[in-house]
Amino acid sequence: MHPLGQSVLAAAVLTATAAVPAPATQGAGGTEGPGFRETVVDPDQSFRGLDAVDARTAWVSGGSTSGGDGSVWRTLDGGRTWEDVSPPGTAGLSLRDVEARNADTAVVMSVGYGEDSRIWRTRDGGETWTETFRNTDEEAFYNCLDFSRGGRHGLAVSDPPASEGRFRVIATHDFGRSWRVLPSTGMPDSTGEFNFSASGDCLVVDGRHAWFGTGGERARVFHSADHGLTWEATDSTLAAGETAGVFALAFRGARHGVAVGGDFDPAAEEPDGTAYDTGHGWRAGGDLAHLGEDVAWVGRRLLVATGESGPELGTSISTDGGRTWQQVSDTGYHTLDCTRDGSCWAASGNGRVARAG
């Protein structure tokens, strides 16, 4: 197994046998173990946005389960302490996605209809924020955003406004300082489909390529090879429905993609599924024993998938590109991110954040 995978697997096994720590004082550390550390940052927050810079620096975002303010938190010491760096004016909003360029520069997005969908940008570690986009279409609902790794180009995607029947995409070429709505002429008919803001990874951007997953009447993966101007849609093989579809995507280059999903309805009988793409269409992957809310590559061989929602929780790994999966933990998370230096981060409800590696 890839050495990075050994670290993640050890952390997952530890999680399976260790009790989730009781809520800690905000910013205080949690349980310790070989290669693993979990912290309760704010027990009132449900974190679904996460972007890790490296083994020491990560950003998380979410919304209050009691209906209060959305929040953004940052760590610079591997998760031992966390600082609240939230933008002002987030009362009642859910900040479902955060994308960080480094320890100082990050972009965060709130989700919802109309003006509830907003984007902020900081260049000083969250001391100050500038609102750079506010949706004014009451039919639009932005779900997630992403940037090319280390680049300035990024996209954000909205559910199809009912009057258009096509997903709406906005683009930036200056790491979120300005945004423009892209023309919809290159978008296939998307009537009855929508995105899931389950983990901040329903959209992936890699160079000129971009992908997003859908649910609703169809569960498809949309792909663009020209920075979001034109798109092709392909059946993902995952089950579709009002609460079912593709929840998250992960790509290692343009030819090695994995999709995870399932059904948020606890009464659903369909297994929680996965799919993989080798550049020639999507094929059904191995079933998960838990909901697949997020997935990430660790190095070139190992995949990690996790989910906290639904009746079955857990974390699983795959060493064959998503064709088969092995559950290694009965503890799950909403969102997951792994970095090039060998660390993996996860975040979830009750303000929990964990790091392996």
N, C-alpha and C positions, 0 to 999 in steps of 0.2 A: 504493500500500500504506500502511496505517496506520503512522505514524512509529514506534510501538512495535514493529511487525512488522519494520521495517527493521533495528532493533537486534538482534532475536532471529535474523533470517535471517543477518545478518553474523556473529553468534556461531556459528551452526550451520555456516556455510561454513568459518569458521576452524577449528572442531573437526574437520571432515572432512579438512583438510589438515595438521593439526598432530598430532604424536605425543602420546599420553597421557604425562604426565610421570611419571618414576620416583617411587616413594614418598618423601615428604619427611618431615623431622622433624615430629612431631606439633605442629600449630598453625602450621607454616610455610607461606608462600605458594608457589604453583606457577607455571605459565606465565602470561604476560601477552599481551594482544592487544587490538585495538580493540573496546571494549565487552564483553570476555570475560575471565574469569579462572577458572582451575581450580586446586583445591587438593587434595592428598592429606592428609586429616585423620588417619586411622588406617588403615593398609593391612590390618589384621586385621578391619576392620568391613565388613559389607555393609549399606549404608544403604537402607532402604525407607520410612522415615518422614521427612517434610520439611514444614515450614511456614515460609514467608517472611513477615515483617512488612512489610518495605520493602526498599529497595536496600541498606541497611546491616545489617539485623538478620534473622537466620534461625536456625532450629533444625532439627537432623537427629537421627535415631535409627536404631538397628539392632541387629544381633547379631554376635557374633564368629564368624568362619568356623572358628576352631579350637576352638569349644565353650566359650569363656570367657564373660565377662560381656557382657550387653547394655549399650548406652551411649547417652547423649544429649550432643550438643555444641551450642554456641551461638556465633555470631559477632555482634559489634557494629560491625565495621568493613568491611562489604562482602565478607567472606570472606578477608581477608588473614590473620587469625589466628582460631583457634578454641579455645574453652575446654571442657574436659570437665566437664559439670555433671550427671553421671549420678546417678540415685537409688541409695541403698544397697540391697543385697540382690537384685541382678539376675543373680546367677551362673546361667549356663545358660539364661537367658531371651532371647527375641528381641523387642526393642522396635520393633514394626513401624509404629507410627503416633504422631505427635506433632502437637498442635494448640496454637498460640501465640496469645495475645491481644495481647501486646506483648513488650517486651524482658524483662519480669520474670515474667509469668504464663503458664504453659503446662501442658498436660496430656499425659501420655504413656501408651501402652498396650502391654503385652506380649501376645503371642498364644499360644494353645495350649489343650489340653484341661484341664479342671478348674482347679486353682489357678495354672496357668501363665498364665491370662488375668487380668491385673491392671491397675489404673489408678492412676497417681500424679498429684499436683498440686503445683506450686510457685508461690509468689508473690514470691520474692526472687531470681529469675534462676538457680535451681537450687542455691542454697546449702543449702536444706533442701527436703525433699519429704514429703508426706503421702500414704500409701496410702489411696485413697478408695473402691476397689472391688476385691474379690477373688471370682472365680467359684468356687462350691462344687459346681456340677453337673458331674460327670465326663463327661457327654455333650455339654456345651456347649463351643464353641470360638469365642471372639470374634476378629474379623478386622480391624475398622476402626471409627473413630469420627470424628465431625465436629460442628462448631458453626456456628450462624448467624454470618455475618460480623459481628464486633464485638458479638455478643450473648451472652447467658447460657445460651440453650437449646442442648442438644446431645443426640446419640444415639450409641449403639454397637450393632453388630449381631453376632449369633452364628449359626453354622451351626445348622440345625434339630436339636435333640436327637432321637435315634432314637425315643424313646418318645413324642414329640409330633408330629413331622413338620411343624413350622412354625418358621420363623425366629424367634429370640428377640431382642427389642430392649430395651435399657435406656435411660433418659432422665435428664437432669439439667436443672435450671433455675437453677443457681448456678455455672455454668462449672466443672463437675466436682467440686465440693466434696461433693456427695451424689448418689447414683444410686438409681433404683428400676426394677424389672422391670415392663415394660408388659404388660397382659393380651394373651394370644395369640388372643382371640376375633376380632380384626379382621385377622388374618393369613391369607391363602389357604394351602391345602395346599401344602407345599414339599418333600414327600418326594423324596429323590434329588437335591436341589439343595444348593449350598453357595456360600460367598463365596470370593474369592481375596484373600489379604493380600499382593498383589504390590507395591502402591505406596502404601497408605494412603488410596486414593481409590475404593475399591469402594462407599463411602457418601458422599453429598453432602447437606448440610442447607442450606436457604435459606429463612429465615423459618419459616412453618408447614409448608413443603414439605420433603420428603425423598425421596431415591431410593437404591436400592442394586441392584447387578448380581449375577447368579448364573451358575453353571456346573453341570456334572454332567449329569443327565438332560435338563435344559432350560437354555437361556441366556436369562434373562428380566431385565427391569428392573421392580422393585417401586417404586411411588410412593405416598406418603402426603401428604394435604393438611391433616392435622389433628395435626401434631406427633408422628406415629408411632403414633397410636391405631388407625387403620384403613389398609389397604393394598390396592392393585390391582396385579396382575401382568400384564405385556404382553410378548409375544415380542420379543426384541431384534433378530432376524434374524441374529445371530452364531452360529457353529458351537458346538455343545455337546459335552461329553465329560468323561471323568475328569480330563483336564488342560486342558480348553478351556472358554471362556465369556467373560463380560464381566469384564475386569480393572479397568477404571477408568471413571469418569464425570466430565463437566464440564458445568455449566449456567451460562448467562447469563440470569438470570431463570428463570421457571417454564416458558417456552415454547421455549427454545432449548437443547436438550441434545445431547450427543455421547457415544457409548460407544465404547471401543476394547477389543480383546481379541485372541484367537487361541488357539493351542494350545502349551503348554509342551513337548509331545513333539516332539523334533527331527525325528522321522520323519513327522510329520503332513503330509498333502498339501493340506489346506485352506488357502487364503490367510489371512493375518492380517487380520482385518476391522475395520470400523468401522460405526457406525450413527448416524443423526441423528433428532431428534425436534423437531417444530415445534408440539407441543401436540395433534396428531391421530394419535398412534401413531408407532411407530418404523419407519424405512425403511433399507434397506441403503445404506451409504455406500461411498466408494471403498476399494479394498483398499490395505493397506500392504505395502511390500516388507520389512517387519521386524515383529517382535512389538510389539503396542501395550500396553505396561505402564502408561502414564499419558498423560493428555491435559489441556491447559489452554487457556483462552481468554486471548488477549492483546488487550486493548481489546475492541471490538465486532465486529471482522471476522476477526481472525486466530486460528487454532488451531494449537497445537504438540502433536505426539504423539511419544513416544519409547519405546524398549525396548532393554534390554541382554541379556535372556535369549534362548536359542534360537540356531539357526545363523546367522540374519541379524540384525544389529544396525543401529540407525539412528535418525535423527530426521527427521520430516517436518512439513510445514506444509499448511494448508488455508485458502483465502481465501473459500470458499463454504459455510461451515457444515458441513464434513465430507463434502460430496458427492464431492469429488475431493481427492487428496493428491499432493504433490510431495516426494520425498525430497531433503533438502538436506545430509544428513550420514550417514556410515557409522559414526559414534560414537553409542552409545545410553546411556540411563540407566534406572534402575528407577523413579524418582519425579521429579515436576516440579511447580513452583508458580510462578505469575506474580502480581505485585502491581499495585496501582492506580497506583503511581508509575513504572511502566515497566520494572521489572526482572523477569527470569525466573531461577529457580534450579533446579538439577537435582542429583540425588545417586544414587550407585550402588555397585557392588561395589568392593573394594579401597580403600574409604574415600574415594572420589572425590566432590567437590562442585564444581559450576561455577555461575557467575553471568554473565548477560548483561544489559546495560542499565545 
